[in-house]
Amino acid sequence: MLRPFALYRPSTVGEAAEVLVREGPDAALYAGGTEVLLILKEGLLRVRSLVDVKRIPGLDEIRRDDGHLSIGATATHRALERAPAVHAHCPIVAGVARHVANIRVRTIGTVGGNLAFADPHSDLATLFLAFDGVVRLASPSGERDLPLAEFVRGPYETARRDDEILAAVRLAPWPAGTAGAYVKFGVHERPTLGVAVALMRGAGGDAVTDARLAVGCVGPRPQRLPEAEARVRGWSLADLARHAGEVAALAARDVDAVGDLHGSAEYKREMTRVFVQRILLVAGARAAGRDPHERYPHTVIV
């Protein structure tokens, strides 16, 4: 049962920030409400004020911005799935958005709410790391940009200050010719594991010039795996096919896995090894122009 609270509906980001300053820790931001209303009902969060930001004009905008894809905080997962700018510049993001939770959550839940809630089992936070995601935070004193890897500090904990609003997240689209993929596994609505990979290649070349590998849902927060990424650089697609298991072993070694209701830490490390190897082979197949679903017909691959 919800306890009584005051509801504020500011018309600008500045007004919303002013309410946060005035109300202090007794206020919480509200957009889609798929997370905050749930924890309010369960009594895990108690506030005297909710600040409804979903009506602020422009805060749901999804657009190309100075070479980046800018996603407004109140854009819903459904809007992310359908946005022309996403399909044009980061199509894998639209594909992953289509598989978030269920249709009710996708229609109401927002990108900013998902990131600000810092659920360890977030598909978007994992995927956005592979796009070098940066969040934009607004407060009465101005705006600041913070890498997503620094913004998410741990389970349900972020670097957002009490007077700040998450206004947008900016993604750096992958260069032309990049082969990427996202794979998820889970037996519940929230995934047990999510892995994002991107393999960049030079124009007309077979060698991998750069790589992104992010693993999430297995630990306190999603993480990039720099040693595994470095191992792939310089490899040909044939090298990748032969040695994907070596990279997967590095990923399993370096991932910060913790046990929970989804499985033990040891189980999650083994799942990381299996699925990192799988996604590398999937991305390699795509780079070679083959359909990876023929090999893994029962795995959710975007």
C-alpha positions as CSV (number, residue, x, y, z in Angstrom):
1,M,0.0,0.0,0.0
2,L,1.3,3.4,-0.9
3,R,1.8,6.0,1.8
4,P,0.6,9.6,1.2
5,F,3.0,11.8,-0.7
6,A,3.1,15.1,-2.6
7,L,3.3,15.0,-6.3
8,Y,5.2,17.7,-8.2
9,R,4.9,18.1,-12.0
10,P,7.6,20.6,-13.1
11,S,7.6,21.9,-16.7
12,T,11.4,22.2,-17.1
13,V,14.5,20.3,-15.9
14,G,15.5,23.4,-13.9
15,E,12.2,23.5,-12.0
16,A,12.5,19.8,-11.3
17,A,16.0,20.3,-9.9
18,E,14.8,23.2,-7.7
19,V,12.2,20.8,-6.2
20,L,14.9,18.3,-5.5
21,V,17.0,20.9,-3.8
22,R,14.0,22.2,-1.7
23,E,12.7,18.8,-0.7
24,G,16.1,17.1,-0.2
25,P,16.3,13.4,0.5
26,D,12.5,13.2,1.1
27,A,11.9,13.5,-2.7
28,A,12.3,11.0,-5.5
29,L,12.2,11.3,-9.2
30,Y,9.3,9.6,-11.1
31,A,9.0,8.9,-14.8
32,G,7.6,5.5,-16.0
33,G,7.3,4.3,-12.4
34,T,7.9,0.7,-13.2
35,E,10.6,0.5,-10.5
36,V,10.0,3.3,-8.0
37,L,6.3,2.6,-7.5
38,L,7.1,-1.0,-6.9
39,I,9.6,-0.3,-4.1
40,L,7.3,2.3,-2.6
41,K,4.5,-0.3,-2.4
42,E,6.9,-2.8,-0.8
43,G,8.0,-0.2,1.8
44,L,11.6,-0.3,0.7
45,L,11.5,3.4,-0.1
46,R,9.7,6.1,1.8
47,V,9.5,9.6,0.5
48,R,7.2,12.6,1.1
49,S,7.4,13.9,-2.5
50,L,7.5,12.5,-6.0
51,V,8.8,14.7,-8.8
52,D,7.1,13.7,-12.1
53,V,9.5,14.5,-14.9
54,K,7.9,12.6,-17.8
55,R,5.9,15.6,-18.9
56,I,8.9,17.9,-19.3
57,P,9.1,18.8,-23.0
58,G,12.1,17.5,-24.9
59,L,13.2,15.1,-22.2
60,D,12.0,12.2,-24.3
61,E,13.8,13.2,-27.5
62,I,16.0,10.7,-29.4
63,R,18.2,12.4,-31.9
64,R,21.6,12.6,-33.6
65,D,23.8,15.0,-31.7
66,D,27.3,16.0,-32.9
67,G,28.1,12.5,-34.1
68,H,26.5,10.8,-31.1
69,L,23.1,9.3,-30.5
70,S,21.4,11.2,-27.7
71,I,18.6,9.4,-25.9
72,G,16.4,11.6,-23.6
73,A,15.8,10.2,-20.1
74,T,12.1,9.9,-20.4
75,A,12.2,8.1,-23.7
76,T,10.5,4.7,-23.2
77,H,11.9,1.3,-24.3
78,R,9.1,1.1,-26.9
79,A,10.2,4.5,-28.3
80,L,13.8,3.4,-28.4
81,E,12.8,0.3,-30.3
82,R,11.0,2.3,-32.9
83,A,13.0,5.5,-33.2
84,P,14.4,6.2,-36.8
85,A,17.6,7.7,-35.4
86,V,18.3,4.5,-33.4
87,H,17.7,2.3,-36.4
88,A,19.9,4.5,-38.5
89,H,22.9,4.9,-36.2
90,C,22.7,2.1,-33.5
91,P,20.3,-0.5,-34.8
92,I,21.4,-3.1,-32.2
93,V,20.0,-0.8,-29.5
94,A,16.5,-1.1,-31.0
95,G,16.8,-4.8,-31.1
96,V,17.8,-5.1,-27.5
97,A,15.0,-2.7,-26.4
98,R,12.5,-5.0,-28.1
99,H,13.6,-7.8,-25.7
100,V,13.5,-5.8,-22.4
101,A,11.1,-7.3,-19.9
102,N,7.5,-7.4,-21.3
103,I,5.4,-5.1,-23.4
104,R,3.8,-3.3,-20.5
105,V,7.2,-2.4,-19.1
106,R,8.5,-1.4,-22.5
107,T,5.6,0.9,-23.1
108,I,5.8,2.7,-19.7
109,G,9.4,2.2,-18.5
110,T,12.0,4.8,-19.5
111,V,15.6,4.6,-20.4
112,G,16.6,7.2,-17.8
113,G,14.7,5.4,-15.1
114,N,16.4,2.1,-16.0
115,L,19.8,3.6,-15.8
116,A,19.1,5.7,-12.7
117,F,17.6,2.7,-10.8
118,A,20.9,0.8,-11.4
119,D,19.4,-2.6,-11.4
120,P,22.3,-5.1,-11.8
121,H,20.2,-7.0,-14.3
122,S,19.9,-4.2,-16.8
123,D,20.3,-5.0,-20.5
124,L,20.6,-1.4,-21.5
125,A,23.4,-0.5,-19.1
126,T,25.4,-3.5,-20.3
127,L,24.8,-2.7,-24.0
128,F,25.5,1.1,-23.6
129,L,29.0,0.3,-22.1
130,A,29.9,-1.2,-25.5
131,F,28.9,2.2,-27.1
132,D,31.0,4.2,-24.6
133,G,27.8,5.6,-23.0
134,V,28.0,8.9,-21.2
135,V,25.1,10.2,-19.1
136,R,24.2,13.9,-18.9
137,L,23.3,15.1,-15.4
138,A,21.5,18.5,-14.9
139,S,21.3,20.5,-11.7
140,P,20.7,24.2,-10.7
141,S,24.4,24.7,-11.0
142,G,24.6,23.4,-14.6
143,E,25.2,20.2,-16.5
144,R,28.0,17.6,-16.3
145,D,28.7,14.5,-18.3
146,L,29.8,11.3,-16.7
147,P,30.8,8.0,-18.3
148,L,28.2,5.3,-17.7
149,A,30.9,3.1,-16.2
150,E,31.4,5.7,-13.4
151,F,27.8,6.6,-13.1
152,V,26.7,3.1,-12.0
153,R,28.5,2.4,-8.8
154,G,26.8,-0.8,-7.7
155,P,23.4,-2.4,-7.1
156,Y,20.9,0.4,-7.0
157,E,23.6,3.0,-6.5
158,T,24.7,5.7,-8.8
159,A,26.9,8.9,-8.8
160,R,23.9,11.1,-9.2
161,R,23.8,13.9,-6.6
162,D,20.6,14.7,-4.7
163,D,20.0,17.9,-6.7
164,E,20.7,16.3,-10.1
165,I,18.4,14.9,-12.8
166,L,19.6,12.3,-15.4
167,A,18.7,14.2,-18.6
168,A,20.1,12.0,-21.3
169,V,22.5,9.3,-22.3
170,R,24.8,9.7,-25.3
171,L,26.2,6.8,-27.3
172,A,29.1,6.8,-29.8
173,P,27.9,4.8,-32.8
174,W,30.2,2.1,-34.0
175,P,32.2,2.7,-37.2
176,A,31.0,1.4,-40.5
177,G,31.8,-2.3,-41.0
178,T,31.6,-3.1,-37.3
179,A,30.1,-6.5,-36.5
180,G,28.2,-6.5,-33.2
181,A,25.9,-8.7,-31.2
182,Y,24.1,-8.9,-27.9
183,V,23.2,-12.2,-26.3
184,K,21.1,-12.7,-23.1
185,F,20.2,-15.7,-21.0
186,G,17.7,-16.0,-18.2
187,V,14.9,-18.1,-16.8
188,H,13.2,-15.1,-15.1
189,E,12.0,-11.8,-16.5
190,R,15.4,-10.2,-15.5
191,P,18.3,-11.8,-17.4
192,T,20.8,-13.9,-15.6
193,L,23.5,-12.8,-18.0
194,G,23.9,-10.3,-20.8
195,V,26.9,-9.9,-23.1
196,A,27.6,-7.2,-25.7
197,V,30.4,-7.4,-28.3
198,A,31.6,-5.2,-31.2
199,L,34.4,-6.1,-33.6
200,M,35.8,-3.1,-35.6
201,R,37.7,-3.8,-38.8
202,G,39.7,-1.6,-41.1
203,A,38.2,-0.7,-44.5
204,G,38.4,-3.8,-46.7
205,G,40.5,-5.6,-44.1
206,D,39.9,-8.9,-42.3
207,A,41.8,-8.0,-39.1
208,V,40.0,-6.8,-36.0
209,T,41.4,-3.3,-35.3
210,D,39.4,-2.7,-32.1
211,A,36.9,-4.5,-29.9
212,R,34.3,-3.8,-27.2
213,L,33.2,-6.5,-24.8
214,A,30.8,-5.8,-21.9
215,V,29.3,-8.3,-19.5
216,G,26.4,-7.6,-17.2
217,C,23.7,-9.1,-14.9
218,V,26.3,-11.4,-13.3
219,G,27.8,-8.9,-10.8
220,P,27.1,-5.7,-8.9
221,R,27.3,-3.6,-12.1
222,P,28.0,-4.2,-15.8
223,Q,31.6,-4.0,-16.8
224,R,33.9,-3.8,-19.8
225,L,36.7,-6.4,-20.0
226,P,39.8,-4.7,-21.3
227,E,42.2,-7.7,-21.3
228,A,39.7,-9.8,-23.3
229,E,39.2,-6.9,-25.7
230,A,43.0,-6.5,-26.1
231,R,43.4,-10.2,-26.9
232,V,41.1,-9.9,-29.9
233,R,42.8,-6.9,-31.5
234,G,44.9,-7.8,-34.6
235,W,43.2,-11.2,-35.1
236,S,41.7,-12.3,-38.4
237,L,38.2,-13.8,-38.4
238,A,39.9,-17.2,-38.7
239,D,41.9,-16.5,-35.6
240,L,38.7,-15.5,-33.8
241,A,37.0,-18.7,-34.7
242,R,40.0,-20.8,-33.5
243,H,40.7,-18.9,-30.3
244,A,37.4,-17.5,-29.1
245,G,37.7,-19.9,-26.2
246,E,40.8,-18.2,-24.9
247,V,39.1,-14.8,-24.8
248,A,36.1,-16.4,-23.1
249,A,38.4,-17.9,-20.4
250,L,39.9,-14.4,-19.8
251,A,36.4,-12.9,-19.5
252,A,35.3,-15.6,-17.0
253,R,38.5,-14.9,-15.0
254,D,38.0,-11.1,-14.9
255,V,34.2,-10.8,-14.5
256,D,33.1,-9.7,-11.0
257,A,30.5,-12.4,-10.5
258,V,28.4,-12.6,-7.3
259,G,25.9,-15.2,-6.2
260,D,22.2,-14.4,-5.9
261,L,18.8,-15.9,-6.7
262,H,19.9,-16.3,-10.3
263,G,22.9,-18.6,-9.5
264,S,26.2,-18.9,-7.6
265,A,29.3,-16.9,-8.6
266,E,30.9,-20.1,-10.0
267,Y,27.8,-20.8,-12.1
268,K,27.9,-17.2,-13.5
269,R,31.6,-17.4,-14.3
270,E,31.0,-20.5,-16.3
271,M,28.0,-19.0,-18.0
272,T,30.2,-16.0,-18.9
273,R,32.7,-18.3,-20.4
274,V,30.1,-20.1,-22.5
275,F,28.3,-17.0,-23.7
276,V,31.3,-14.9,-24.4
277,Q,32.7,-17.6,-26.6
278,R,29.3,-17.9,-28.3
279,I,28.9,-14.2,-28.9
280,L,32.4,-13.9,-30.4
281,L,31.5,-16.7,-32.8
282,V,28.2,-15.0,-33.6
283,A,29.9,-11.6,-34.3
284,G,32.6,-13.3,-36.4
285,A,29.9,-15.1,-38.4
286,R,28.1,-11.8,-39.0
287,A,31.4,-10.2,-40.1
288,A,31.8,-13.0,-42.6
289,G,28.2,-12.5,-43.9
290,R,26.8,-15.7,-42.3
291,D,23.6,-16.1,-40.2
292,P,24.5,-17.0,-36.6
293,H,21.0,-18.1,-35.8
294,E,21.5,-21.3,-37.7
295,R,24.0,-22.4,-35.1
296,Y,22.2,-21.1,-32.0
297,P,18.5,-21.3,-32.8
298,H,17.3,-21.2,-29.2
299,T,19.4,-18.3,-27.9
300,V,18.2,-14.7,-27.8
301,I,20.7,-13.0,-30.1
302,V,20.4,-9.4,-31.2
